Amino acid sequence: MSSENTETGGSLADRITKPEEAAQPAPTTESPEGSLVEDGASKKSQGSGLQETDYDVEVKLSDLQADPNNPLFSVKSFEDLGLDPRILKGLAAMKFRKPSKVQERALPLLMHNPPKNFIGQSQSGTGKTAAFVLNVLSRIDLSTEEMCHTPQAIILAPTRELARQIGSVVNDMGVFLEGLELQISVPVEIAQRPKRVTAAVVVGTPGTVGEQIKRRVLNPTAVRVLVLDEADNMLEGQGLPDQCLRVKNMLPKTVQVVLFSATFPTEVRLYAEKFALNANQISLRQEELTVEGIKQLFMDCNSEEEKYNNLVQLYGLLTVGSSIIFVGTRAAAAEIEKRMTAEGHTVASLTGAIEGAQRDAVIDAFRSGQAKVLITTNVLARGIDVSTVSLVVNYDVPVVFDPRSRHREPDYQTYLHRIGRTGRFGRIGVAITFVANREEWGWLNDISNHFACHIDRLDTSDWDEVERMIKKTIKNTRAQARFAVEQ
Ligand SMILES: Nc1ncnc2c1ncn2[C@@H]1O[C@H](COP(=O)(O)OP(=O)(O)OP(=O)(O)O)[C@@H](O)[C@H]1O
């Protein structure tokens, strides 16, 4: 579940100044380079410090796609996958040259007849959206006027921003499919009279789509595909799972159920397997989940106030690219936005506290580059794809309240999704987590162990070095982004 309202940050009395102080009970130690590493465990890249030159090498997308160990690897072309020529034209217009690994593996399973349910997992930014959108576009029947106006596929996402984003992928990929219409079903503020849904593809949030079916403005009888994006989030906790189940139960029994996410914790996967019975599955091991192109770092802050000062310092370094700052609560987002704005900085903020139309305006401004810094909560932790994001800041370590232990625990999934807003499809990005006390350090340590990944320390006593490091990474991100577009 979204932990948007979770409070973070422990008592400042037990704050830490050095990570060594916090390391006592944890099964990890700090390496000489200052990275969080697990004792004796095999690591993806040992001993990476800030001086390393990993990012001097400009990696080409075509090289990544030729490397069998890379999530973007594939041996096939989109033509080999048997897609409609009009969809291939749409993909070419989007400059998609080759499928990624998840697309290559998932599409034959998704598009096979008779249709089978599907549960797919792959790392953030590896093209899951295209995988399910291509299946949807391949399965709908646009051969008659009547079918063009009959809902045939429903795609559900946890937030309006993600639903709108998926909608634009449907439009782009299906641009050459004559008669394709799309309905975005997200909450509207003013109580409007519900209009009949006359689009073949519906993308929306589960509450709104469920209401449309219940009020009989969306006829579900011809729906053949149901997709849940961010499926682990949609099927966990309270609220969303009921809404998703309600939608599914109103659809024909023959509907193909398709679930995708970068993360599927075991308990949720078990439920997912019931939600999508007898599904074909593609899954990843926990240690495979982090994306190599995302450089994970942390900063020791002596206090909450120092977090803010470090943020402002960091922001001063950001002359290029866009960044997202994740905080634990709506109140924290509002507070940081207020302080930074009062000091003359241009920042935007998006949380569940603001109304739909305003949310749309903020995310659109961020996508277009008009706003370069976005302060947000977990509401935007998942799925949002803005290729220019070169830096993610976890102002607060993501945590959830565990009702069994009655303690706050690290929110592993949310950490992964948050940092995954950068480093999209082979690009390089930086994710910096602030820790202001022993508790936060312990949580980050647990996250590092959980994913068997390095989280290196940034030395804030040397801001020139911090700047050098971040600029170098961002420069390469830009070079790669340019390459990906030109390719
Ligand atoms: N085959 C491809 N060739 C080039 N670019 C691609 C291809 N497939 C996807 N992309 C691009 O990669 C980016 C990431 O894709 P997408 O948003 O689908 O990732 P995702 O796997 O759903 O990530 P997340 O888990 O964060 O939701 C998008 O900008 C998309 O346009």
Ligand as a Chemical Component Dictionary entry (heavy atoms), coordinates in Angstrom:
data_LIG
# 
_chem_comp.id                   LIG 
_chem_comp.type                 NON-POLYMER 
_chem_comp.pdbx_formal_charge   0 
_chem_comp.three_letter_code    LIG 
# 
loop_
_chem_comp_atom.comp_id 
_chem_comp_atom.atom_id 
_chem_comp_atom.alt_atom_id 
_chem_comp_atom.type_symbol 
_chem_comp_atom.charge 
_chem_comp_atom.model_Cartn_x 
_chem_comp_atom.model_Cartn_y 
_chem_comp_atom.model_Cartn_z 
_chem_comp_atom.pdbx_ordinal 
LIG N1  N1  N 0 11.903 -1.179 -26.889 1  
LIG C1  C1  C 0 12.124 0.064  -26.502 2  
LIG N2  N2  N 0 13.007 0.852  -27.166 3  
LIG C2  C2  C 0 13.256 2.112  -26.739 4  
LIG N3  N3  N 0 12.686 2.683  -25.649 5  
LIG C3  C3  C 0 11.813 1.936  -24.957 6  
LIG C4  C4  C 0 11.473 0.598  -25.347 7  
LIG N4  N4  N 0 10.579 0.114  -24.466 8  
LIG C5  C5  C 0 10.346 1.100  -23.578 9  
LIG N5  N5  N 0 11.083 2.189  -23.863 10 
LIG C6  C6  C 0 11.129 3.454  -23.095 11 
LIG O1  O1  O 0 11.657 3.122  -21.825 12 
LIG C7  C7  C 0 11.112 3.970  -20.825 13 
LIG C8  C8  C 0 10.674 3.141  -19.632 14 
LIG O2  O2  O 0 9.574  2.316  -19.987 15 
LIG P1  P1  P 0 8.382  2.014  -18.973 16 
LIG O3  O3  O 0 7.870  3.281  -18.395 17 
LIG O4  O4  O 0 7.440  1.133  -19.656 18 
LIG O5  O5  O 0 9.163  1.211  -17.841 19 
LIG P2  P2  P 0 8.584  0.232  -16.735 20 
LIG O6  O6  O 0 9.305  -1.051 -16.888 21 
LIG O7  O7  O 0 7.099  0.211  -16.783 22 
LIG O8  O8  O 0 9.104  0.968  -15.438 23 
LIG P3  P3  P 0 8.454  1.079  -13.945 24 
LIG O9  O9  O 0 8.688  -0.230 -13.270 25 
LIG O10 O10 O 0 9.228  2.193  -13.325 26 
LIG O11 O11 O 0 7.005  1.397  -14.126 27 
LIG C9  C9  C 0 9.980  4.725  -21.481 28 
LIG O12 O12 O 0 10.406 6.063  -21.715 29 
LIG C10 C10 C 0 9.744  4.025  -22.787 30 
LIG O13 O13 O 0 9.316  4.902  -23.793 31 
# 
loop_
_chem_comp_bond.comp_id 
_chem_comp_bond.atom_id_1 
_chem_comp_bond.atom_id_2 
_chem_comp_bond.value_order 
_chem_comp_bond.pdbx_ordinal 
LIG N1  C1  SING 1  
LIG C1  N2  SING 2  
LIG C1  C4  DOUB 3  
LIG N2  C2  DOUB 4  
LIG C2  N3  SING 5  
LIG N3  C3  DOUB 6  
LIG C3  C4  SING 7  
LIG C3  N5  SING 8  
LIG C4  N4  SING 9  
LIG N4  C5  DOUB 10 
LIG C5  N5  SING 11 
LIG N5  C6  SING 12 
LIG C6  O1  SING 13 
LIG C6  C10 SING 14 
LIG O1  C7  SING 15 
LIG C7  C8  SING 16 
LIG C7  C9  SING 17 
LIG C8  O2  SING 18 
LIG O2  P1  SING 19 
LIG P1  O3  DOUB 20 
LIG P1  O4  SING 21 
LIG P1  O5  SING 22 
LIG O5  P2  SING 23 
LIG P2  O6  DOUB 24 
LIG P2  O7  SING 25 
LIG P2  O8  SING 26 
LIG O8  P3  SING 27 
LIG P3  O9  DOUB 28 
LIG P3  O10 SING 29 
LIG P3  O11 SING 30 
LIG C9  O12 SING 31 
LIG C9  C10 SING 32 
LIG C10 O13 SING 33 
# 
